[in-house]
Amino acid sequence: MTTTPDALCRRLAVADPETAGQLAAELAGFPGPIAAETAEWLLADVIRALSQETALGRTIGWGYCRLIRAGAPADQVAEYHRLVTEFGQKGPRVGTIMAEHLARVLAVNQPGLQDRFLTTVGIMLAQGPFTLKGPLEGVARLLAAGDRDAADVFLGLLRDIFSQELTYGECQRFAIALPKALLALAPEKRCWQLRQLRRVARTTFRLVEPYLEGFARKLHLLSETTLNRFVSQGLAKAARDETLAARYLALEADAAVTDFAALQVAVPLSQVQGRLSRYLRARTGLPIAIRPLSSLPGFLTAGGAAPPLVCSDGRAIYLPDEISRFGSQAANLDLFKSLTRLEAADHEFGTYGFDLDKLGDHLAQRPEWAPHFGQLQARLAPDGGGVSELERFCAAFPHHGLAADLFTV
């Protein structure tokens, strides 16, 4: 037996029209069918939860809709029904948080993830419900990004920290600091950076905050290998003197600063931005800005496309926020300089001053182009697709890739 989204929402509207309207919006475009058992669980759980607190009932409804749209198998939906009932008994606050995040975890349908998630939640609940919100939002952010490995490591980090003997104040600080630290991690590095944070937490929670301080300062610039080496050196000190280890990991000790300098290979743009700007002004005489690639609109990397190494919009040159492609700082600095020289040539030789309309007028007056001008003009006509004038010009040639190469040489 099955039902349709419309029929389900009409039944819920009898109890709460506004909640039914929100569920209808969540299921918009989903044709169904919905299993009759799923529909009955949804109605019963939402109506019961609405009697406790509106937010709880609507979050449970949202969770069911997420599972339905994800095509979750019947056993996953049954598990959601069981768990939201169980956590709802712990109060509306815990019930609402868990209704949201259980749906996210179950929708992923990754073997073992649910068990690790519930184990982590149990450990954190033993410290107090106030520990859940921020850290679980961090887990949800990783799952939404498709970074399941990092989500698993972050769950392990939460278990390692909150299973230790913490005061109420320490629990509060970690519940705020850990999600904040997670947000600061670059997606391509965060999995192995979280593993190093977990190493520190397993030694003692008292080193976590000093390590986060050092990481916010400069430790994020280390590569996977060199960060592992730096943390190992810091933890070796912890066996002898925890205070010394804390100062080392926070980059407050002279030895730590010296060791870091020897290990650093990455070069952040902020470190060379002024130097590159002066070079551009001297070479081109133009007021060209240097900006990080992260300041560009997200469409450049939409669909999983790799970001460009360097690009320009005619007013600024955009470079990587950080370069760590080579094993030495000097080589990475040279790459920054080379990319800047490469893109500066487009400004220096007038690429961004290219005017297709003027070119068309010029070709129309050339006898050798006259027989072909009508066909070329049709090819040069705007197509409304957001293609640049230079791309339209190159596309007018039979071998447009070769034309583009010759133009930019």
N, C-alpha and C positions, 0 to 999 in steps of 0.2 A: 504494500500500500504506500502511496505517495501523496503529496500535496503540492500546491504551487506557492510561490512567494506571496502573491496577492491574497490567496485564501488564508495563508498563515497570518498576514498582517491584519486582515479583516477580523479575525478571531481575537487578536491581541488588542485591537482598537476598542473592543467592548470594555476592556479593563482600563486601558490608558491610551487614548487617541494620539497623544504627543509622542509617546515611546514607539507606538506602532508606525507613526510617520517617519521617525528616525531609522527604524529597521527597514522600512520600505526604501528609503534612500540608500542604505547600505547594500541592499539586495537589487538595486536598480540595474537592469541589464542582465541579471542572472535569470535564465529562463526556467530553472528547475529541472527535474522535479526535486523535491525535498522529501527524504524518507519520513514516513508518518511518525516513527519513533523519535526521530530528531525533533520534529515539530512539537510533539507532546512534551518532550523534555524542555525545549526552549520556552514554551508557554508556561509550564509549571514553575520553572526556575525563575523566570523573569517576573511573573506575577507575585511569587513568594518574596523575591528580593525587593520589589517595589514597595511592599508593605513594611520593609525595614528602612530602606532609604532609596530615594529616586536614583541617585548616582549608581548604586549597586545594581539595581535592576537594569538600567540602561547599559552598563558596562558588560553585564552578563549577556544581554541581547547582542551587543556588538561582537562579543567573543564567539557566540554561536554563528553569527553571520560571517565572520572571518573564516571559521572552519568550513562552513558550507561553501563559500566561494573558493576556498583552497582545495575543495574536493576531498576533505579528510575522510578516511574510512570510518565505518560505523564504530569500531572499537575505540578510535581516538575521540569521537564525539561522546561515547559512553563514559570514557575516562574524564572528559571535561565536565560532564554532568555530575559525576561522583565527586570530583575535586572542588568544584565551585560550591557544592552543597556543604562539603566538609569545611572549607575555609570560610564560608559565609557564617558558620556557627561561631567563628572567632571574633565576629563583629563586623560592622559595615566597612570600616576602614581597611582592615586586612582583606576582607572579601572582595572589595572593589579593586585593590591593587592586584590581587591574585587572579581575579577574573580576566583582567586585561593581559597579564603576562603569561598566564597558562595558555591562553589562546595563541599567543605568538609562538611559544615553545612547541605546542602540539602541532601547529600548522607547518612547522619546519619538518616534522616527521623524521628526525635523525635518531638512529638507534642509540640508546643510552643517555641522550640529552635530558629527557624528562626526569630520569632518576637522579642525575647529577644536579639538575635544577632544584628538585624537591629536597634533596639532601642539604643543599646550600641554604634554601629558604628555612628549613628546620633549624639549622645552626643559627641563622640570623634572628629568627623569631625567639630563640632562647635568650638572646641579648635584649630583645624588645622590638615591637612592630615598627618603631620609628627608624630602624636601620634599613627597611626594605625599599622605600620609594626611589631614592636616587640611584643606588646600585643596580636595581632591576631595570630602571630606565636605560642604564648603560648597557646591560645585556641586550635589551630590546634594540638599541641602536646598532649593535654589532650584528644581530640577526637580520635586521632590516637591510644592512649593507651586504649581506651574504657572506660575512666573515665568521663562519662557524667555528673555525679553529681558535680565533681570538676570543670568541664568546666562551668557549670551553675553558681557555686559560684564565679568563677573567672570573668565571665562576669558581675555579680552583683557588684563585687569589682571595676571593671573598670567604671561602671556607677556611683557608689558612689563617686569615686575620681574625675573623669573628669567632673562631673556635678557641682563641687564646683568652686568658684572664684579662678582660678589659673593664675599665670603669665606664660609667654612663657617659661621661664627658669624652672619653677616648672613642667610644662607639659613635657618638655624634660627629666627632671630627672625621673619622674614617668614612662615615656614610656620606659626607660632603666632599672630602678630599679625593676619594677614589674615582667617582664619576667625573670630577673636574680634571683629574690627571688623564683619564681615558680620552676626554675630548681633545686634549693637547697632542695626542699621538698621531703621527702621520699614518694614513691607512696602510701604506706599503711596509711600514716598520713595526706596527703596533703589536703584532703577535709575538715577535721575539723580544721586544721591549717589555711587554707584560710578563714574559717568562723570567726576565731578570728581576723585575719587581717582585715576582713570586718567590724567587730565591732569597731575596732580602727578607720578605715577610716570614718565610719558614724559619729563618734563623731567629728572629725576634721582631715583634711588631714595633718595638721601640726604635728600630732603624728605618722604618718605612718613611716616616715624615722627613728625616734628614735626607734620605735618598731622593724623595720627591723634590726637595729644595734644590739639591744638586742637579737633578734632571732638568728642572725648569731653568736653571742657569745655563749649563753648557753640556751636560752629559748626553742630551738628545742628539748631539752632533757626532757621537761615536758610532762606528759601524757595529754590526752584530758581533764580530770577533773581538773588537777592542773593548766594547762595553762589557762583554763577558769577562775579559781579562781585568778590567777595572773593578768590577763588582767582586771578583774573586779576591783581589788584593784587599778590598775593603772588608770583606767578610773574614779574611785571615786575621785581620787586626781585631775583629770582634771577639775572637777566642781569648785574646790577651787583655783587651781594654775596650769595653763597649762605648765609652765616651770618645775615645780616640777614633774608633770606627765610625761613629756618628759624624764627627768633624770631617773625616776623610770623605765619606759618601756625600756630604753636603758641600764639598769643595771649599771647605773653610781652612783646611790644613795645607801648609806649604807643600808637603810631599804630594798631596792630591793634585794640586794645581800643576806641579811639575810633571807628574805621571800623566795627567790628562793631556797636557801640551804634547807629550811624546806620542800619545796614542791617537790624537785627533787627525783625521784625514779629510773630513767633510769641510766644505767652505760655505758658510751661509751668505746669501746675497747681501744681507745687511752689513757684512764685514767689508765688502768691496764696492758697495753701491756708489759711494762718493768718488772713489778712484775711477770707476768706469764712466761716471758722469763727466768728470773733468777730461777724460780721454776723448769722449764723444764731442764735447764742445771744441776741443783743440783740433780735432780731425775734420769735423763737418762745419763748424761755425754755426750750427743750428741748436735751438733750445730743445733738444730731445731728452725726454725723461727716461729714467731706468725704473722699471716696476717689476714686481714678482708675478710669475704666471698665475699664482693663486688669486690675484685680483681680477683676472679675466672672467667673463661670464661662463657659466657651467656648460653651455652648449658645445664648447670645444671638445669636451671629454664625454659628451653624451653617447650612450650606447656602448660604453666600455672602451672607447677609442683612447689610445695613449696620447697624453698631452704632447705638444710640440716641444722641442728643446729650446727653441727661440722663435719669436714672431714679433711683428710690429703692426700697429694700426695707422702708421703715418705720423703719429704724434709722440709715441713712446715705444721703447723696445722692452719686451717682456722676456725675462730670464727665469730659470728655475729658482725657487726659493732657497734651494741648497743643492750643491753638487758634491757627490761622493762616489763618482764612477771609477776613480782610480785609487791606487793604494797609497798615494802621497798627497799631502796638502798642496804642494807646488804644482803637481799635475792637474789637480782639480781647479786651482786658480788659473792656470793656463787655459783650461777649457772655457772658463768664464770670459777670458779676454778674447779667445778665438771666436766664440759665439757673438760677442759684441762687435768685433771687426766685421764678421760676415754680414750681420744685419745692418751695420752702419753703411755699408756700400749701397744698399737700396736707397738710403736717404741722400748719400753723397752724390750719386749719379742720377737722381731725379726719378726713380721708379714710382714714387708716390705722387709725382706730378704728371703721370701719364694721363692724357686726355683723349679718349677714343673719338669724341666728336671732331676734334681738331684733326686727328689722323684721317678720318673719313673725308673731310674737306680737302686735305692735302692730296690724298690718293685720287680724288675725282679730277684733279688738275693734271695728273700725270698720264701722258699718252699711252704708255705701255700697260697701264692698269685699266684704261677706259673699257676694253671689251669685257673685262671681268668684274667691273665695279658693281653692277646690279646684283650679281650673285653674292659678292662679298658683302655688300650693304645689307642684304637679307640675313646673312650669317651674323653680322654685327648687331642686329636689332635686339633690343632688350627682350628677354623672355619672361620677365616678371618673377623669376625664381631666385632673386637675391644674388645673382652671379656678378662678380666684379667686372669692371670694364676690361681689365687686363686678361681675365679668364675668357671673356667673350672674344677678345682680340685673338688670343692663342687658339681658341676653338674654331676660328675661321679658316685655319690652315688644315690641310689634309692630315698632317701628322702633328696634332696639337701638343703632344708631349714634347716632341723635338722643338717645336716653336717656343714653348715655355722655357726649355733648357737654354736655347740660344739667346732668348731675351734676357734671362737672368745671369748668364755668364759674365 
